[in-house]
Amino acid sequence: MKDNEKLNAELPENAFRELKEGEDYEPIMSPSRHFKEVNGWSVTWGILMAVLFSAAAAYLGLKVGQVFEAAIPIAIIAIGLSSATGRKNALGENIIIQSIGACSGAVVAGGIFVMPAIYMLNLDADFLQIFIAAALGGVLGILFIIPFRKYFVKDQHGKYPFPEATATTQVLVSGEKGGSQATPLLIAGLVGGLYDFVIATFGWWNETVTSRMVGFGETIAEKAKLVLKLNTGAAVLGLGYIIGLKYAFIICMGSLAVWWLIVPGMALAFPDTVLNQWDPSITMAVGDMSPEQIFKAYARSIGIGGIAMSGIIGIIKSWGIIKSAVGLAAREMKGKGGNQESVLRTQRDISFKIIAFGSIATLIIIFLFFYFGVMQFNLLHAVVAILLVTVIAFLFTTVAANAIAIVGSNPVSGMTLMTLILASVVMVAVGLKGNAGMLAALLMGGVVCTALSMAGSFITDLKIGYWLGTTPKKQETWKFLGTIISAATVAGVMMMLNKTYGFDSGKLAAPQANAMAAVIKPLMSGQGAPWVLYGIGAVIALVLDRCKIPALAFALGMFIPIELNVPLLVGGAVNWFVTSRSKDEEINKLRGDKGTLLASGFIAGGALMGVVSALLKFCGIEFDYAQWWENHLSEFFALLAYIALILYFILATRVKKTK
């Protein structure tokens, strides 16, 4: 395509709905034409974004305790760069910049959730060990998810909401359109961003509204362990709108089942009992705990069991797809895979032969890393470790992709916690205990965590590419480089932070790593795990699947805190209202499409201003509003502001029917 030939940057009307029989999806960048994608400009800026955002996300995640999603800010910066330099038809380049740069968020989440626990437990690990674990995990995640690309992004078109990918796609499209066509997204981004910025930075009103703000609510929370919470952020409301009412309802039902049935039920069944067989740090009787404490100590583990079983169910149901992918790889290796050039440009992946050999080679390198660098030349321990990592990473890859496709967030901390528990129990069983066992389990967890984080993040990139029409093979090829660069950056930042502050000093938040350290120490001392709770979650997932209810969506609701699930239902309800209040179906569709644009603006604005707010805190510019938030009046203000935000959203979706 010539640079001076203007690209028609308009998403087709069937971009977000299921396709009818015989209908095809035609992306913005036509499969029959070639566009600027991979060149010196896009690769250079992609690498710079990977380094910059890896360092920023690692700093902020460890120092402030906030992990932000880098995809949207990088997309906005890429658009700004192409506009400032007058580059024409830069959509393909911007996708590649975003795809390479987004490795940062995936590797950071994989690294800082686990690796700081190494230092917290006073274990010995160097830069190379941390870098290798993060890099190999990221590479493994990419290789494991590519065979499922066609299934998730093409075959399931319109069946999954992909909220994060939707928001990033709308940002990229609006940037390519420019002018007045991008105005609704920009205004929504400004409104949502400032709204979330005011909460996070100045604390003018409370971030969370709870049933405790009234006297009766306080009483039932204390006596009956029953509480309702609602996050009032604009970004979470936008996520709920894009997810839609169906999935949001299922997720919320999972949350309410835990918070309104299991939590009060446990307090009623064990009022004076301390259940700490698997965690000696629990010293309080269940009846003396708050609902939040019961959820954290016990009920959340049911969600982890549900997520794990959902993964197993997903693997069984996807067995045909797995067999097909393996069969295609086998045919390619025999030279019978057909000509890749005959495949549409927008459906061209890295050769399955390369994926197969690459996966085997990566697993061999991980095995050698375990054998020489972790297990001290113990063959049994190294073999058991590589088998565990391979099975768990492969099993949970589809879970990570499903979670991202449904709710836009990856329950990687829950899956990693399950990995650490399984790794610890198995490694203790084969004779690896104490400090050596803890280091081995944490590095195994680091590989798996990064693999799952990368798999979830990359399926988002591939969906963006599918909607817009980029070449998957190019995204997949350059993703490896971004991963390795991000892994090196994150490892360096972690080493520097440990030397500057010390992870065991209490000056670094690192909440996820603290949780991992707390779990693994007793396990490596021969203590148990909450298998009964995991089993309850697994049974619930099985029953839901038999009832034709999406088990993963429900399990995610059981694991994710209630204050983040209820606003998804609110957003889904707004979606239903916006798309059904007119008798004219065309008007409803136009309103729904504009709502998607506004919701994307809320997510983009919230993500961007969240970075700014976290940077201010990191630089020491912080306002003390803790005392004000303890006053229930701050929750009433929050409720009023939230209602005003919803009314603005509904009014802003008004459109006129055009001929």
C-alpha positions as CSV (number, residue, x, y, z in Angstrom):
1,M,0.0,0.0,0.0
2,K,1.3,3.5,-0.9
3,D,2.0,5.9,1.9
4,N,-0.2,8.6,0.3
5,E,-3.1,6.3,-0.1
6,K,-5.5,6.9,2.8
7,L,-6.5,3.8,4.8
8,N,-10.2,3.5,5.6
9,A,-9.9,3.2,9.4
10,E,-13.4,2.0,10.2
11,L,-14.1,-1.2,12.1
12,P,-16.7,-3.4,10.3
13,E,-20.1,-3.6,11.9
14,N,-19.6,-7.3,12.6
15,A,-16.3,-6.7,14.5
16,F,-17.9,-7.4,18.0
17,R,-20.7,-9.8,17.2
18,E,-20.9,-13.4,16.2
19,L,-20.8,-14.0,12.5
20,K,-23.8,-15.4,10.6
21,E,-23.6,-18.6,8.5
22,G,-21.3,-18.0,5.6
23,E,-20.3,-14.5,6.8
24,D,-16.6,-13.5,6.9
25,Y,-14.8,-10.8,8.9
26,E,-12.9,-8.3,6.8
27,P,-10.4,-6.4,9.0
28,I,-9.4,-2.7,8.4
29,M,-6.1,-3.7,6.7
30,S,-7.3,-6.0,3.9
31,P,-5.8,-9.5,3.9
32,S,-5.2,-9.2,0.1
33,R,-2.9,-6.1,0.5
34,H,0.4,-5.5,2.2
35,F,1.0,-2.7,4.8
36,K,3.9,-1.2,6.7
37,E,4.3,-3.3,9.8
38,V,7.8,-4.5,10.8
39,N,10.5,-2.0,10.0
40,G,13.3,0.0,11.8
41,W,10.7,2.5,13.1
42,S,8.3,0.0,14.7
43,V,10.9,-2.4,16.1
44,T,13.1,0.4,17.6
45,W,10.2,2.1,19.3
46,G,8.7,-1.3,20.4
47,I,12.0,-2.2,22.1
48,L,12.3,1.3,23.7
49,M,8.7,0.9,25.0
50,A,9.5,-2.6,26.4
51,V,12.5,-1.3,28.3
52,L,10.8,1.9,29.5
53,F,7.6,0.2,30.7
54,S,9.3,-2.8,32.1
55,A,11.4,-0.5,34.3
56,A,8.4,1.7,35.2
57,A,6.0,-1.2,35.9
58,A,8.6,-3.1,38.0
59,Y,9.5,0.0,40.0
60,L,5.8,0.9,40.7
61,G,4.6,-2.6,41.2
62,L,7.2,-3.3,43.9
63,K,7.5,0.2,45.5
64,V,3.8,1.2,45.4
65,G,2.2,-2.2,45.0
66,Q,0.3,-1.2,41.8
67,V,0.8,-3.2,38.6
68,F,-0.6,-1.4,35.5
69,E,-1.4,-2.7,32.1
70,A,1.0,-1.2,29.6
71,A,-0.8,-1.9,26.3
72,I,-3.1,1.1,26.2
73,P,-0.5,3.7,27.2
74,I,2.0,2.3,24.7
75,A,-0.7,2.4,21.9
76,I,-1.4,6.1,22.8
77,I,2.3,7.0,22.7
78,A,2.8,5.1,19.4
79,I,-0.1,7.2,17.9
80,G,1.4,10.4,19.2
81,L,4.8,9.6,17.7
82,S,3.4,8.8,14.3
83,S,1.3,11.9,14.3
84,A,4.1,14.1,15.5
85,T,6.4,12.9,12.8
86,G,3.7,13.0,10.1
87,R,3.8,9.2,9.3
88,K,0.9,8.2,7.0
89,N,-1.0,4.9,7.4
90,A,1.0,4.0,10.5
91,L,-1.7,1.6,11.9
92,G,0.4,-1.6,11.1
93,E,3.5,0.0,12.7
94,N,1.6,1.1,15.8
95,I,0.3,-2.5,16.3
96,I,3.8,-3.9,16.2
97,I,5.1,-1.1,18.6
98,Q,2.3,-2.0,21.0
99,S,2.8,-5.7,20.6
100,I,6.5,-5.6,21.3
101,G,6.2,-3.0,24.1
102,A,3.3,-4.9,25.8
103,C,5.8,-7.7,26.7
104,S,6.8,-5.4,29.6
105,G,3.5,-5.8,31.5
106,A,3.4,-9.6,31.0
107,V,7.0,-10.2,32.2
108,V,6.7,-7.7,35.1
109,A,3.6,-9.5,36.4
110,G,5.4,-12.8,36.1
111,G,8.5,-11.5,37.8
112,I,7.3,-9.4,40.7
113,F,4.6,-11.8,41.8
114,V,7.2,-14.5,42.7
115,M,10.8,-13.5,42.5
116,P,11.0,-10.9,45.4
117,A,10.0,-13.8,47.7
118,I,13.5,-15.2,47.0
119,Y,15.0,-12.2,48.9
120,M,12.3,-12.1,51.5
121,L,13.2,-15.6,52.5
122,N,17.0,-14.8,52.5
123,L,17.7,-17.2,49.7
124,D,20.6,-16.9,47.3
125,A,19.7,-16.0,43.7
126,D,21.7,-14.0,41.2
127,F,20.7,-11.8,38.1
128,L,21.2,-14.7,35.7
129,Q,18.8,-17.0,37.5
130,I,16.0,-14.4,37.7
131,F,16.6,-13.4,34.1
132,I,16.6,-17.0,32.8
133,A,13.5,-17.9,34.7
134,A,11.6,-14.9,33.4
135,A,12.9,-15.1,29.8
136,L,12.3,-18.8,29.4
137,G,8.8,-18.6,31.0
138,G,7.9,-15.8,28.6
139,V,9.2,-17.7,25.6
140,L,7.3,-20.8,26.7
141,G,4.1,-18.8,27.1
142,I,4.4,-17.5,23.5
143,L,5.1,-20.9,22.1
144,F,2.2,-22.6,24.0
145,I,-0.4,-20.0,23.0
146,I,0.3,-19.7,19.3
147,P,-1.4,-23.0,18.4
148,F,-4.6,-21.7,20.1
149,R,-4.6,-18.3,18.2
150,K,-7.0,-19.3,15.5
151,Y,-9.4,-20.9,18.0
152,F,-9.6,-17.9,20.4
153,V,-9.3,-15.0,17.9
154,K,-11.0,-16.3,14.8
155,D,-13.2,-19.4,15.5
156,Q,-14.7,-17.8,18.7
157,H,-15.2,-14.4,17.0
158,G,-17.9,-12.4,18.8
159,K,-18.3,-15.1,21.5
160,Y,-15.7,-13.5,23.9
161,P,-15.8,-9.8,24.8
162,F,-12.0,-9.3,25.0
163,P,-12.4,-6.0,27.0
164,E,-8.7,-5.0,27.1
165,A,-8.2,-5.8,23.4
166,T,-11.4,-3.9,22.5
167,A,-10.2,-0.8,24.4
168,T,-6.7,-0.9,22.8
169,T,-8.2,-1.5,19.3
170,Q,-10.6,1.4,19.7
171,V,-7.6,3.6,20.7
172,L,-5.5,2.5,17.7
173,V,-8.5,3.0,15.3
174,S,-9.3,6.4,16.7
175,G,-5.7,7.4,16.4
176,E,-5.7,6.4,12.7
177,K,-9.0,8.2,12.0
178,G,-7.9,11.4,13.8
179,G,-10.0,14.6,13.8
180,S,-13.6,14.7,15.0
181,Q,-14.1,10.9,14.6
182,A,-11.8,10.3,17.6
183,T,-13.5,13.0,19.7
184,P,-15.9,10.6,21.7
185,L,-13.1,8.4,22.8
186,L,-10.9,11.3,23.7
187,I,-13.6,13.0,25.8
188,A,-14.5,9.7,27.5
189,G,-10.8,9.1,28.2
190,L,-10.5,12.6,29.7
191,V,-13.6,12.2,31.9
192,G,-12.7,8.6,33.0
193,G,-9.0,9.5,33.5
194,L,-9.7,12.6,35.6
195,Y,-12.4,10.8,37.6
196,D,-10.0,7.9,38.5
197,F,-7.1,10.3,39.0
198,V,-9.0,12.4,41.5
199,I,-9.8,9.2,43.5
200,A,-6.3,7.7,43.4
201,T,-4.4,11.0,44.0
202,F,-6.5,13.3,46.0
203,G,-9.0,10.9,47.5
204,W,-11.9,13.4,47.2
205,W,-14.3,10.5,47.6
206,N,-13.8,6.8,48.5
207,E,-12.6,4.3,46.0
208,T,-15.0,1.6,47.4
209,V,-18.6,1.9,48.6
210,T,-19.6,-0.8,51.2
211,S,-22.7,-1.8,52.9
212,R,-21.0,-0.7,56.1
213,M,-21.7,3.0,55.4
214,V,-25.1,2.6,57.1
215,G,-25.6,1.3,60.6
216,F,-27.5,-1.8,59.7
217,G,-24.8,-2.7,57.2
218,E,-22.2,-2.5,59.8
219,T,-24.2,-4.7,62.1
220,I,-24.8,-7.5,59.6
221,A,-21.1,-7.3,58.5
222,E,-20.1,-7.9,62.1
223,K,-22.7,-10.3,63.2
224,A,-23.7,-12.2,60.1
225,K,-20.4,-11.7,58.1
226,L,-22.4,-10.3,55.2
227,V,-21.0,-7.4,53.3
228,L,-21.5,-5.8,49.8
229,K,-18.7,-3.8,48.2
230,L,-18.5,-1.7,45.0
231,N,-15.4,-0.2,43.4
232,T,-16.5,3.2,42.0
233,G,-13.7,3.5,39.3
234,A,-14.5,4.5,35.8
235,A,-12.1,2.0,34.2
236,V,-13.8,-1.0,36.0
237,L,-17.2,0.3,34.9
238,G,-15.9,0.4,31.3
239,L,-14.7,-3.2,31.6
240,G,-18.1,-4.3,32.8
241,Y,-19.8,-2.6,29.8
242,I,-17.5,-4.3,27.3
243,I,-17.8,-7.7,29.1
244,G,-21.6,-7.4,28.8
245,L,-24.5,-8.5,31.1
246,K,-24.2,-12.3,30.5
247,Y,-20.6,-12.9,31.6
248,A,-20.7,-10.1,34.2
249,F,-23.8,-11.7,35.8
250,I,-22.0,-15.1,36.0
251,I,-18.9,-13.6,37.4
252,C,-20.9,-11.7,40.0
253,M,-22.8,-14.8,41.0
254,G,-19.6,-16.5,41.7
255,S,-18.5,-13.7,43.9
256,L,-21.8,-13.5,45.8
257,A,-21.8,-17.3,46.2
258,V,-18.5,-16.9,48.1
259,W,-19.2,-13.7,50.0
260,W,-22.9,-14.2,50.8
261,L,-23.1,-18.0,51.3
262,I,-19.6,-19.5,52.0
263,V,-18.2,-16.7,54.1
264,P,-21.2,-16.4,56.4
265,G,-21.7,-20.2,56.4
266,M,-18.1,-20.8,57.6
267,A,-18.6,-18.3,60.4
268,L,-21.8,-20.1,61.4
269,A,-20.3,-23.6,61.2
270,F,-17.0,-22.8,62.9
271,P,-17.6,-19.8,65.2
272,D,-15.0,-20.8,67.9
273,T,-12.7,-22.9,65.7
274,V,-9.2,-21.9,64.5
275,L,-8.7,-23.7,61.1
276,N,-5.0,-23.4,60.6
277,Q,-3.8,-27.0,59.8
278,W,-2.2,-25.7,56.6
279,D,-1.3,-22.2,57.8
280,P,0.0,-21.7,61.4
281,S,-0.1,-17.9,60.9
282,I,-3.9,-18.1,61.3
283,T,-4.5,-17.7,65.0
284,M,-8.0,-16.2,65.1
285,A,-11.2,-18.2,65.3
286,V,-13.4,-18.0,62.2
287,G,-16.2,-16.4,64.1
288,D,-13.9,-13.6,65.3
289,M,-12.7,-12.7,61.8
290,S,-14.2,-10.0,59.5
291,P,-15.7,-11.2,56.2
292,E,-12.6,-9.9,54.4
293,Q,-10.3,-12.0,56.6
294,I,-12.4,-15.2,56.1
295,F,-12.3,-14.6,52.3
296,K,-8.5,-14.2,52.3
297,A,-7.8,-17.0,54.7
298,Y,-10.2,-19.6,53.4
299,A,-12.9,-18.8,50.8
300,R,-10.5,-17.5,48.1
301,S,-8.9,-21.0,48.0
302,I,-12.2,-22.3,46.8
303,G,-11.9,-20.0,43.8
304,I,-8.3,-21.3,43.1
305,G,-9.7,-24.8,43.1
306,G,-12.5,-23.8,40.7
307,I,-10.0,-22.1,38.4
308,A,-7.8,-25.2,38.3
309,M,-10.7,-27.5,37.5
310,S,-11.9,-25.1,34.9
311,G,-8.5,-25.4,33.3
312,I,-8.8,-29.2,33.3
313,I,-12.3,-29.0,31.8
314,G,-11.0,-26.5,29.2
315,I,-8.2,-28.9,28.2
316,I,-10.6,-31.8,27.8
317,K,-13.0,-29.7,25.7
318,S,-10.2,-28.3,23.6
319,W,-8.6,-31.7,23.0
320,G,-9.8,-31.7,19.4
321,I,-8.1,-28.4,18.8
322,I,-4.9,-29.6,20.6
323,K,-4.9,-32.8,18.4
324,S,-5.4,-30.7,15.3
325,A,-2.5,-28.4,16.2
326,V,-0.2,-31.3,17.0
327,G,-1.3,-33.1,13.8
328,L,-0.6,-30.1,11.7
329,A,2.9,-29.8,13.2
330,A,3.5,-33.4,12.5
331,R,2.4,-33.0,8.9
332,E,4.6,-30.0,8.5
333,M,7.6,-31.8,9.9
334,K,7.0,-34.5,7.3
335,G,6.8,-31.8,4.6
336,K,3.0,-32.3,4.1
337,G,1.8,-29.1,5.8
338,G,1.0,-27.2,2.6
339,N,2.3,-23.9,1.4
340,Q,2.2,-21.1,4.0
341,E,2.1,-18.6,1.2
342,S,-1.3,-19.8,0.1
343,V,-2.7,-18.9,3.5
344,L,-4.3,-15.5,3.9
345,R,-1.8,-12.9,5.2
346,T,-3.9,-12.2,8.3
347,Q,-4.1,-15.9,9.2
348,R,-0.4,-16.8,8.7
349,D,1.4,-18.1,11.8
350,I,4.9,-19.1,12.6
351,S,5.4,-22.6,11.1
352,F,4.1,-25.3,13.5
353,K,7.4,-27.1,12.8
354,I,9.2,-24.2,14.4
355,I,6.8,-24.1,17.3
356,A,7.2,-27.8,18.0
357,F,11.0,-27.7,17.8
358,G,11.1,-24.4,19.7
359,S,8.9,-25.8,22.5
360,I,11.1,-28.9,22.9
361,A,14.3,-26.8,22.8
362,T,12.9,-24.3,25.4
363,L,11.9,-27.2,27.7
364,I,15.3,-28.8,27.3
365,I,17.0,-25.5,28.3
366,I,14.7,-25.1,31.3
367,F,15.6,-28.7,32.3
368,L,19.3,-27.9,32.0
369,F,18.7,-24.6,34.0
370,F,17.1,-26.6,36.8
371,Y,19.7,-29.4,36.7
372,F,22.8,-27.3,36.7
373,G,21.7,-24.0,38.2
374,V,19.0,-24.9,40.8
375,M,18.8,-28.7,41.7
376,Q,22.6,-29.1,42.2
377,F,23.0,-31.9,39.7
378,N,20.2,-34.0,41.1
379,L,18.6,-35.7,38.1
380,L,15.4,-36.9,39.8
381,H,14.6,-33.4,41.2
382,A,15.3,-31.8,37.8
383,V,13.1,-34.3,35.9
384,V,10.2,-33.9,38.4
385,A,10.6,-30.1,38.1
386,I,10.5,-29.9,34.3
387,L,7.5,-32.3,34.2
388,L,5.6,-30.1,36.7
389,V,6.4,-26.9,34.9
390,T,5.5,-28.4,31.5
391,V,2.1,-29.8,32.6
392,I,1.0,-26.9,34.7
393,A,2.1,-24.2,32.1
394,F,0.4,-26.1,29.3
395,L,-2.7,-26.8,31.4
396,F,-3.2,-23.2,32.5
397,T,-2.3,-21.6,29.2
398,T,-5.9,-21.9,28.0
399,V,-7.2,-20.8,31.4
400,A,-5.2,-17.6,31.1
401,A,-6.4,-17.0,27.6
402,N,-10.0,-17.7,28.6
403,A,-9.8,-15.3,31.5
404,I,-8.3,-12.5,29.4
405,A,-11.0,-13.1,26.8
406,I,-13.8,-12.9,29.3
407,V,-12.9,-10.4,32.0
408,G,-9.7,-8.7,30.6
409,S,-7.7,-9.7,33.7
410,N,-5.5,-12.7,34.2
411,P,-5.9,-14.6,37.5
412,V,-2.2,-15.4,37.3
413,S,-1.5,-14.9,41.1
414,G,-4.1,-17.6,41.9
415,M,-2.7,-20.0,39.3
416,T,0.9,-19.3,40.5
417,L,-0.1,-19.9,44.1
418,M,-1.5,-23.2,43.0
419,T,1.7,-23.9,41.1
420,L,3.9,-23.1,44.2
421,I,1.7,-25.3,46.4
422,L,1.9,-28.3,44.0
423,A,5.6,-27.8,43.4
424,S,6.3,-27.6,47.1
425,V,4.3,-30.7,48.0
426,V,5.8,-32.7,45.1
427,M,9.4,-31.6,45.7
428,V,9.1,-32.3,49.4
429,A,7.8,-35.8,48.5
430,V,10.9,-36.5,46.3
431,G,13.3,-35.2,49.1
432,L,13.9,-31.6,48.3
433,K,13.2,-29.5,51.4
434,G,14.5,-26.4,53.2
435,N,16.1,-23.4,51.6
436,A,17.1,-25.4,48.5
437,G,13.5,-26.6,48.1
438,M,12.1,-23.1,48.5
439,L,14.5,-21.6,45.9
440,A,13.6,-24.4,43.5
441,A,9.9,-24.0,43.9
442,L,10.0,-20.2,43.6
443,L,12.1,-20.4,40.3
444,M,9.7,-23.0,39.0
445,G,6.8,-20.7,40.0
446,G,8.6,-17.8,38.3
447,V,8.8,-19.8,35.0
448,V,5.1,-20.8,35.1
449,C,3.9,-17.4,36.3
450,T,5.7,-15.6,33.4
451,A,4.5,-18.2,30.9
452,L,0.9,-17.8,32.0
453,S,1.1,-14.0,32.2
454,M,2.6,-13.9,28.7
455,A,0.1,-16.3,27.2
456,G,-2.8,-14.1,28.5
457,S,-1.2,-10.9,27.4
458,F,-0.3,-12.2,23.9
459,I,-3.8,-13.5,23.1
460,T,-4.8,-9.8,23.6
461,D,-2.2,-8.6,21.1
462,L,-3.3,-11.3,18.6
463,K,-6.9,-10.4,19.0
464,I,-6.0,-6.7,18.3
465,G,-4.1,-7.8,15.3
466,Y,-7.0,-9.9,14.1
467,W,-9.5,-7.0,14.3
468,L,-7.2,-4.6,12.6
469,G,-5.6,-7.0,10.0
470,T,-1.9,-7.3,10.9
471,T,0.1,-10.4,10.1
472,P,0.2,-12.8,13.1
473,K,3.5,-14.3,12.1
474,K,5.2,-10.9,12.4
475,Q,3.6,-10.3,15.8
476,E,4.7,-13.7,17.0
477,T,8.3,-13.4,15.7
478,W,9.1,-10.1,17.3
479,K,7.3,-10.9,20.6
480,F,10.3,-13.1,21.5
481,L,12.7,-10.2,21.3
482,G,10.4,-8.0,23.4
483,T,10.2,-10.8,26.0
484,I,13.9,-11.3,26.4
485,I,14.6,-7.5,26.6
486,S,11.8,-7.1,29.2
487,A,13.1,-10.0,31.2
488,A,16.6,-8.5,31.4
489,T,15.2,-5.1,32.4
490,V,12.9,-6.5,35.1
491,A,15.7,-8.7,36.6
492,G,18.0,-5.6,36.6
493,V,15.4,-3.4,38.3
494,M,14.7,-6.1,40.9
495,M,18.4,-6.5,41.8
496,M,18.8,-2.7,42.0
497,L,15.7,-2.3,44.2
498,N,16.9,-5.1,46.5
499,K,20.3,-3.4,47.0
500,T,18.7,0.0,47.4
501,Y,15.8,-0.8,49.8
502,G,15.9,-4.6,50.5
503,F,12.8,-6.7,50.0
504,D,12.9,-7.8,53.6
505,S,13.0,-4.2,54.9
506,G,9.3,-3.5,54.6
507,K,10.0,-0.4,52.4
508,L,8.7,-2.2,49.3
509,A,5.1,-3.2,49.1
510,A,5.4,-6.3,46.8
511,P,2.0,-7.7,48.1
512,Q,1.9,-10.7,45.8
513,A,5.4,-11.8,46.5
514,N,4.8,-11.4,50.3
515,A,1.8,-13.8,49.9
516,M,3.9,-16.3,48.0
517,A,6.7,-16.2,50.6
518,A,4.1,-16.7,53.4
519,V,2.6,-19.8,51.7
520,I,5.8,-21.5,50.6
521,K,7.7,-21.5,53.9
522,P,5.4,-23.7,55.9
523,L,4.9,-26.0,52.9
524,M,8.6,-26.6,52.6
525,S,8.6,-27.4,56.3
526,G,6.3,-30.4,55.6
527,Q,3.0,-28.7,56.5
528,G,-0.1,-29.2,54.3
529,A,-2.3,-27.2,51.9
530,P,-6.0,-26.4,51.9
531,W,-6.9,-29.4,49.7
532,V,-10.4,-29.6,51.1
533,L,-11.1,-26.0,49.9
534,Y,-9.5,-26.6,46.5
535,G,-11.6,-29.8,46.2
536,I,-14.9,-27.8,47.0
537,G,-14.0,-25.3,44.3
538,A,-13.2,-28.2,41.8
539,V,-16.6,-29.8,42.6
540,I,-18.4,-26.5,42.1
541,A,-16.7,-26.1,38.7
542,L,-17.7,-29.6,37.6
543,V,-21.4,-29.1,38.6
544,L,-21.5,-25.8,36.8
545,D,-20.1,-27.3,33.7
546,R,-22.7,-30.1,33.8
547,C,-25.3,-27.3,34.1
548,K,-23.9,-25.6,30.9
549,I,-22.8,-22.6,33.0
550,P,-19.3,-21.2,32.1
551,A,-17.3,-22.6,35.0
552,L,-14.2,-20.3,34.6
553,A,-16.3,-17.1,34.7
554,F,-17.9,-18.3,37.9
555,A,-14.6,-19.4,39.4
556,L,-13.0,-16.1,38.6
557,G,-15.8,-14.4,40.5
558,M,-15.0,-16.6,43.5
559,F,-11.3,-15.6,43.4
560,I,-11.4,-11.9,42.5
561,P,-12.5,-9.6,45.4
562,I,-16.2,-8.7,45.4
563,E,-15.6,-5.0,45.0
564,L,-14.1,-5.6,41.6
565,N,-17.0,-8.0,40.5
566,V,-20.1,-5.9,41.4
567,P,-19.1,-3.0,39.1
568,L,-18.8,-5.4,36.2
569,L,-22.4,-6.3,36.8
570,V,-23.2,-2.5,36.9
571,G,-21.4,-2.0,33.6
572,G,-23.1,-5.0,32.0
573,A,-26.5,-3.6,33.2
574,V,-25.7,-0.2,31.6
575,N,-24.8,-2.1,28.4
576,W,-28.2,-3.9,28.4
577,F,-30.0,-0.6,29.1
578,V,-28.2,1.4,26.4
579,T,-28.7,-1.4,23.7
580,S,-32.4,-2.1,24.5
581,R,-34.2,1.2,25.4
582,S,-35.3,2.0,21.8
583,K,-37.8,0.0,19.7
584,D,-35.5,0.7,16.7
585,E,-32.8,-2.0,16.6
586,E,-30.6,0.1,14.4
587,I,-30.6,2.9,17.0
588,N,-29.8,0.4,19.7
589,K,-26.9,-0.9,17.7
590,L,-25.5,2.6,17.1
591,R,-25.8,3.4,20.8
592,G,-24.1,0.1,21.8
593,D,-21.2,0.8,19.4
594,K,-20.8,4.3,20.8
595,G,-21.0,2.9,24.3
596,T,-18.1,0.5,23.4
597,L,-16.1,3.6,22.3
598,L,-16.9,5.5,25.5
599,A,-16.1,2.4,27.7
600,S,-12.8,2.0,25.9
601,G,-12.1,5.7,26.7
602,F,-12.8,5.1,30.4
603,I,-10.4,2.1,30.4
604,A,-7.7,4.0,28.4
605,G,-8.0,7.1,30.6
606,G,-8.1,5.1,33.8
607,A,-5.0,3.2,32.7
608,L,-3.0,6.3,31.7
609,M,-3.9,8.4,34.7
610,G,-3.3,5.4,37.0
611,V,0.3,5.4,35.8
612,V,0.6,9.2,36.5
613,S,-0.9,8.8,39.9
614,A,1.4,5.9,40.8
615,L,4.4,7.9,39.5
616,L,3.5,10.8,41.8
617,K,3.4,8.5,44.8
618,F,6.7,7.0,43.8
619,C,8.2,10.5,43.7
620,G,6.9,11.2,47.2
621,I,4.0,13.4,46.1
622,E,1.2,11.8,48.1
623,F,-1.9,13.2,49.8
624,D,-3.0,11.8,53.1
625,Y,-6.7,11.0,52.8
626,A,-6.8,7.9,55.0
627,Q,-8.7,9.6,57.8
628,W,-11.3,11.0,55.4
629,W,-11.9,7.6,53.8
630,E,-12.5,6.1,57.3
631,N,-15.5,8.5,57.4
632,H,-18.6,6.8,55.8
633,L,-19.5,10.2,54.4
634,S,-16.7,9.7,51.8
635,E,-18.6,6.6,50.6
636,F,-21.8,8.6,50.2
637,F,-19.9,11.1,48.1
638,A,-18.4,8.2,46.1
639,L,-21.9,6.8,45.4
640,L,-23.1,10.2,44.2
641,A,-20.1,10.6,41.9
642,Y,-20.6,7.1,40.6
643,I,-24.2,7.7,39.8
644,A,-23.3,10.9,38.0
645,L,-20.6,9.0,36.0
646,I,-23.2,6.4,34.9
647,L,-25.7,9.1,33.9
648,Y,-23.0,10.9,31.9
649,F,-22.2,7.6,30.1
650,I,-25.9,6.9,29.3
651,L,-26.5,10.4,28.0
652,A,-23.3,10.4,26.0
653,T,-24.5,7.3,24.1
654,R,-27.4,9.2,22.5
655,V,-27.1,9.1,18.7
656,K,-29.3,10.2,15.8
657,K,-30.3,7.8,13.1
658,T,-28.6,8.8,9.8
659,K,-29.8,7.8,6.3
